[in-house]
């Protein structure tokens, strides 16, 4: 009987778990500062929410395999939920949405292109979706027009900035040899 190797080997699962724990801690902290931030300085919320792109970006950049973004996101959501349990459903929803978008963008190029532009496309898509959803959910239309424009710009640029951070971390993991060949 021929043996079939799973793409999600033990090494891949453990790497995604480590990424999920590290980024989940950041996500839990982001969860706790959400309400005070929306009450005091809602225009900068996109910078905080953008931290949630990290699990998938780091996992995809480091491992360059299918499904690792979604897996790392779900694991990060579980860790975030342990830190800020009142946001369990938001963390899980964000994990599926963000990880799903990152996987779809990677799938469109058949998991063959790992160039930075591909990651930034998913970041802009996530930024636009989140900016629109939070704009209406938090009633940011009541803000002055300049604040609305600033909010929208920061909400799109937040995930883009965190994507750049995630790419740097993922590339650093590869260069350091932390992530050896997974194929």
N, C-alpha and C positions, 0 to 999 in steps of 0.2 A: 504494500500500500504506500502510495506517495504521500509525503508530508507537505502540507501547505502552510507557508509562513504567513502569519497575520501581519498586516501593516501596523497594527497596534501591539507591538511586542512589549514585553515587560519593560525594556529600556525606554520605549516611547511613553508607556503609561506612567512610569516613575518620573520621567522628565516633565510630562504634562502636570503631574501632581505637584512637583516642586514649583513649577511656574504658577500653578493655580493657588498654592499656599501663599507664595510671595505677593502675587497681585491681588489675591483675595483679602489680604490684610489691608492693602491700600483701598480696596473697594469698600470694606467695612468702615474704615475711617471716613471715606467719602460719604457713606450712608449717614453717619452721625452728624456730619456738618451740613447736610442738605437743607434741613428745615431752617436752621439759623441763617444760612446763606441766602436762601430764597426770601426770607423775611427782611434781611438787612442789605444784601447786595445781589439781587437776582440777575443782574446783567453779566456777572462773572460765573454763573452756574455751569456754563458749558465747559469751562476749564476743569471743574471738579468732575462732572459727569464723563468727560473725555477719558479719565483714568481707566474706565471700564473697557477700553479697546485693547489694553495691554496684554491680557492673557493670550488672545488669539494671535496678535501680531508677534509677540515673542516666540510663541510655539511654532508658528508657521515659518518665521525667519530662521529659527534655530534648527527645526526638524525637516522642514520642506516636504511635508507629507499630507495626504488627505485626512480630514477629520480632526486634526490636532487642535485647530482653533476652537471648534465647538467643545471638544473634550476639556481643554484648558479653561474655557469660559465657565462650563458647568462646575468644574472643581473649584474655581475661584468663587463662584456664586455660593457654593456650600460653605466655604471658609468665611466669606463676607457675612453670610447668614448667621454664623456662630458669633460673630462680633457685633452685628446689629440685627438681632432676630426680628425686629418689627418690620424689616424690609425684605423678608424671605421671598415673597412673590415678585417684588420688583427686581431683586437680584437675579432670580431665575429667569424672569421674562427678558431682562437685559442680556443675560448670557445667551439665551436662545436667539434673540434678535441680532445682537452684535456678532456672535459666533457664526450664526447662519449667514449673515451678509458677507462676512469674511470668507466663509467656505464657498458661497455661490460665486463670488468674484474669482476665487482661485480655480473653481471648477470651470468657469467660462474659458479660462486659458489652459484648461486640462491639467492643472497642477504642474505646468512646465515652465511658467515664467515666475521668477521670484524677484524680479526687478522692483525697485522701490515704488515706481509709478503704480503698480498693481495694488500695493498696500494703501497708498494714498487715495486711490479711487474708492476703496471700501470706507476709508475714514471720512471722505466728503459725503458719501451716501449716508453713513451713520449720523454725521453732523447735521445734515439737512433733515433727516427724519426726526431726530431728537429735538432739534431747534423748533421744528413745527409743533411737535407734540407738547413740549414743555411750555411753549409760548401760549398755547390755548389752555392747557391744564392749570397753569399758574396765573392766568389772567394778566399776562404781561402787556396786553394791548392797552391797559390802563396807564402804562408808563409814558413819559414824553417820547416823541418820535425819535429823538437822538438816542435815547436809552434802548428803544426797540431795535434800532439799527445796530447799535453796539452789541446788544444781546445776541442778535442773529449772527453777526460776524464772529463773535467769540465762541458761540455754540458750534459753528462749523469749524473754526480754527482750533478749538480745544482738542477734538479727536485727531486732527491732523498733527498737532504738536505732540500729543501723546504717542501717536504712531511713529513719529521720528525717534522718540525716546525708546519705544519698543523695538524698532529696527536696530538701534544702536546696542541695546541689551542683547538681543538675539544674535547679532553679528559678533558681539564680544564673547558670547558663550561658544559660538562656533570656533572663533580664533583661539580661545583658551583651551580648546579640546574637551570642554565639558560635555559637549554633544558630539560623540563620535558617530561614525557612519551608522545610519539606521536602515539602510537598504540591504 
